[in-house]
Structure formats: structure tokens, C-alpha cells
Amino acid sequence: MLSYKQQTLEDRWDAIVVGSGIGGLAAAALLAKHAGKRVLVLERHYTAGGYTHSFRRPNYSWDVGVHYVGEAQNPDSPVRAVFDHITGGALEWHPMPKVYDRAIIGEQTFDFSAGVENLHEALKRTFPSESAGIDGYLAAVQSARKAGELYFAEKAVPGPIARLAGRWMRAPFLKWASRTTLDVLQQFTRDPELIGILTAQWGDYGLPPAQSSFGMHAIIAGHYFQGASYPIGGSARIAETIAPMIQRNGGKIVVSAEVREILIEDRAAVGVRMADGCEFRSNLVVSDVGARNTFDRLVQDPQPIREDLRHIPGSMAHLSLYAGVKESAASLGLNGTNLWICPSADHDANLARFLNDPAAPFPMLFISFPSAKDPAFDKKHPSRATIEAVALAPYEWFARFEDTKWKKRGEDYDSFKAGMQCRIQRELEQAVPAIAGKIDHAELSTPLTTRHFMNYAHGEAYGLAATPQRFLTRSLKPRTSVRNLYLTGQDVATLGVTGAMMGGVVAASAILGRNLLKSIRSG
Ligand SMILES: Cc1cc2nc3c(=O)[nH]c(=O)nc-3n(C[C@H](O)[C@H](O)[C@H](O)COP(=O)(O)OP(=O)(O)OC[C@H]3O[C@@H](n4cnc5c(N)ncnc54)[C@H](O)[C@@H]3O)c2cc1C
């Protein structure tokens, strides 16, 4: 991947993609592969991939926003078909352990094992009197996921078809997605412990059950029902393996390349202006930087943002501890199972308590063991292990430091951050005694780190929040009110690596007027 400053780039391109997250790269690769387009991908960060990028320190490297991906391990799944299609099969996956997630809720532990029948059985064993409710819940997840296929397909169909059939295509999914997760779960069970377990992975979509859309819950929960896998070589392999598909038609991915404005003439996108004032022209501009970034920051005139978009909050920000140990994962006995640690089964109350009082227990702490998941890690970093611990945290706690510079944010910030780091590290060492006292490197990212590197104004971990309202809005689709300006990525479809990638499929389908998922699946 090339750095902007070291480049002389041509002025005109067949398409320009702003942002190189998986949604941007997927759209670019599909435009190159299916329409022979020469695509310029412009990325503000010094490396490509968006939340799929990795970063290095001496002897270690960590992923930023990929811990596990569902469905990719299944060679017949649409998710795997798309990954194979845009990487030419170069991206390899390693299955996670059979128990891919372990929930530790207070004193109770529950293992999520690959295979919906295993989940079914474990739930019934733990909650024998809730058998009918468990059946109902699992059926509801499958039903919502199935209905989602039509809902997301509708985003790509041409306007006249959407006007005719749109309501019919959206309605079955909205039956689920317009309700909160808690509301739907309470239809099946009144047992708070069972609800707590079924939603223990709420951090995967950033909202507890009383706030999240059941549509989002179902998409993510079901995504992992058959287990999960991890990209061999780490998450940076995702961008590395998509890049050749873009480059083979003369396309380029350029990093350290900040777009300041999407240029609009006669209500049509005609190119972009960079932070240094240079301009690149194209009759097709695709934005992967999120709906709000696109409409609030990059499109100056006219302001096409729809009112309903303003009513959807951003997702919560997060803290991430990146830890390294001078021993291999195998010698430490780490096997790759993710841990979800919550103080009690009432995730909404846990979060509310924490938001009121930063000293309250973390409402959820997610612990991931990337080096244990990656068979190629030992070759890169022999006799080393990496661990990541993620906690959600509101941006507001950090807002007062937002005008300070990275690494020079002052003593108040440093001490608040050190306090949080210390707490997370202590909890990590308690949960994983094998690494206690052995951490050789540890650093914490905060919501301001996310803002600095990823350009989300409030450090949003997942773009727009996954509320019911988010799925009810009509604005989140690839076509925008500006001709030739399209959206891709997580705000178009859903958060998550595969959600954002499918955002790229939907965007490229809308642009080319073809059902690309259908052609990818039929080979
Ligand atoms: C801590 C964490 C853990 C996660 N874990 C998982 C997981 O285990 N599994 C999973 O499936 N998902 C996970 N996710 C979610 C997943 O990573 C994201 O949903 C997905 O990668 C988002 O992709 P995207 O293409 O929409 O955008 P992004 O990845 O956000 O990419 C947008 C890109 O646009 C660039 N950009 C912004 N402004 C400009 C500009 N003006 N000019 C040029 N470029 C610009 C940004 O620098 C960025 O690279 C996680 C997320 C987080 C934060």
C-alpha cells in the first residue's frame, strides 16, 4: 500500500472510495472485478483496513477490531463465498476452539459451544424449566436472520422497485428489528438469569438488551451459532489479501490520504478534495467513513442528511488494553476461547451504574487471546503471547481532552487513563491467572485514540448505534440524495466485519444494478 506523500496520482479515476475499512475495500474490489473499474481508495490512517488493521510494537502485534468472525469457517456460507471472491481465496481461516465464547456472570459460567444443537442442549441443561422459551428464542433468532436477507437486499434494488416492493421486503425483518432485545426475550422467558446469558455477548453490538434492536442481536448471536474463526496471520491479512483484486485493474490503495470534502456539482458527486487541497475527479464516489462523517463533515453543500439520521445516536466508545507476555500461548495454556465477564445478569443495570460512576464494576469486560487463535503467530513473534481486554466507555468522560494532541494530552488525562488501565489489567490477571505478574508490555487505547486514528468524532466503536430506530430509518442505504455518491460499510448494513463487508456488496450491487451476492454465491 502506498503513502500519499510519496505518490503522484492521476487526477481522474473510474471510482473513488473514501476510507479503507472492510466495507470500502469490498466495494472497491467488487467494482474492479465485476465492472473493470480503476478504483482509487483513499485512507486517512497510515495503514489500510479500518478496524481490521493491526499495529506493531517490538516483538508484538495486535488487532484493533477483529477478535472472531462467524460463518467464515463454513465453505458453503455466503460470508465465506464473499471473502473468497474478493480475496481470490487468499485469506485463510483458522477455527476457534469448540467453546468460542465463555460468559462469566458473577459466579455463574456458561460456555457457548459451536453448533446450535450444542447451545440448545446447554441452555436446556442449565434452565430445564425454560425449555419452551429456549425453543422459541432460537426460532426467533433464525426467523429474524432469514428475514434480514430480504431487508438488506432491498437497500440495493433500484428506486422504482423499492417504491413498489420495499415495504413488503422490509416488513418481516422489522417485525423483529423494531423491538428491543429485552422486549422480544421477555416474550419467551421471564428468567433474568437466562436473559443475562442469552445477551452476555452484548458487547459485540455495543448495547444492552433494553436498548439494542432484537434484529441486531439475532444477526450477531446467530452469526456465531456454528462457531467462529480467525484470519490466519492476523486481521491485517484481510486488507492485504483484498488489495490485489483492486490493484489488478490499475486501482490503488493510498494511505495517509485524508479526504477533506466530497466535491459536488449540479447535485452530483464529481470527486474529492484532499486535506492538502489537491483534487481527484470521478463520477462515482463511495464513502466508507460512516453516514454521519460523510454527511456532517465531507459533504458541504447541499446538506442532504435526512432528519431521521440525526435521531440515531452514535455507538458507544471503548477502552482496549493491549497486553504482551514473553511466553507462547501454548506454554501459558491459553486456548483462544473469548471471555465475557459481567458483574450480574442485568446488563442494563450494570451499564447504567457504570455510566453514573466510573468506579463501578465494568458492565462487561471482553478478553481475547489473538496469539492463541492464530497458528501463524509463533512464526512472527516466537515465544510471545498477546491478549486484548476491551471495555465499553462513554466518550463524554474523555471529551474535555479532545483538543489535546495524541501522546501529549496532559497529566489529568494520563492519570485517568492509568487508573482505567490498572483496573483492566487487574481484572485481566484475575480472570487469566496464567499471565498474572508476567505482562511484559501493556498499553491502553481510549475513545480519543479511536477518534485520532479512526476519525469517529466520538470514538464510536461500531458507527451508528444498533437501536430499533436505526433499522427503521430509510436513510441508511447505499444510494444517497447526491447523485453518484454512495455509502458502504457498517452503517449501510450492520456493524461487524461481515456486516460491513456485506455493506460493500450491497453498495456495489446498487452501483452496478446487479445482484452481486447472487452471482457470487452461484460461483
Ligand atoms: C474493539 C472492537 C472489536 C471488534 N471486534 C469485532 C470482531 O471480533 N468481529 C467482528 O466481526 N467485528 C468486530 N468489530 C467491528 C468491526 O471491526 C467493524 O464493524 C468493521 O470493521 C467496520 O468496517 P467499516 O468498513 O464500516 O469501517 P471502518 O473499519 O470504520 O473504516 C473506516 C475507514 O475510513 C477512514 N476514514 C475516516 N475518515 C476519513 C477521511 N476523511 N479520509 C480518508 N479516510 C477516512 C478511517 O481511517 C477508517 O480506516 C470490532 C470493533 C471494535 C471497535
The ligand as an ORCA input file, in Angstrom:
! r2SCAN-3c Opt
* xyz 0 1
  C     -12.826     -3.110     19.772
  C     -13.579     -3.677     18.598
  C     -13.662     -5.034     18.443
  C     -14.351     -5.589     17.368
  N     -14.374     -6.944     17.230
  C     -15.010     -7.492     16.186
  C     -14.998     -8.898     15.998
  O     -14.405     -9.648     16.772
  N     -15.675     -9.413     14.938
  C     -16.346     -8.614     14.061
  O     -16.944     -9.142     13.112
  N     -16.362     -7.268     14.209
  C     -15.710     -6.682     15.234
  N     -15.695     -5.321     15.380
  C     -16.460     -4.477     14.428
  C     -15.798     -4.347     13.056
  O     -14.407     -4.231     13.182
  C     -16.359     -3.123     12.322
  O     -17.770     -3.145     12.385
  C     -15.964     -3.061     10.840
  O     -14.616     -3.385     10.651
  C     -16.260     -1.658     10.287
  O     -15.862     -1.577      8.932
  P     -16.228     -0.340      8.014
  O     -15.754     -0.659      6.641
  O     -17.648      0.029      8.147
  O     -15.450      0.937      8.570
  P     -14.127      1.223      9.381
  O     -13.388     -0.011      9.685
  O     -14.513      2.111     10.497
  O     -13.240      2.047      8.336
  C     -13.466      3.394      8.019
  C     -12.145      3.954      7.495
  O     -12.345      5.280      6.983
  C     -11.179      6.039      7.285
  N     -11.509      7.453      7.211
  C     -12.299      8.151      8.055
  N     -12.374      9.441      7.648
  C     -11.617      9.547      6.520
  C     -11.301     10.625      5.644
  N     -11.796     11.852      5.845
  N     -10.479     10.372      4.590
  C      -9.996      9.132      4.352
  N     -10.262      8.076      5.165
  C     -11.071      8.287      6.238
  C     -10.833      5.585      8.685
  O      -9.497      5.908      8.993
  C     -11.080      4.082      8.582
  O      -9.921      3.397      8.170
  C     -14.991     -4.739     16.430
  C     -14.898     -3.347     16.569
  C     -14.199     -2.816     17.636
  C     -14.079     -1.331     17.769
*
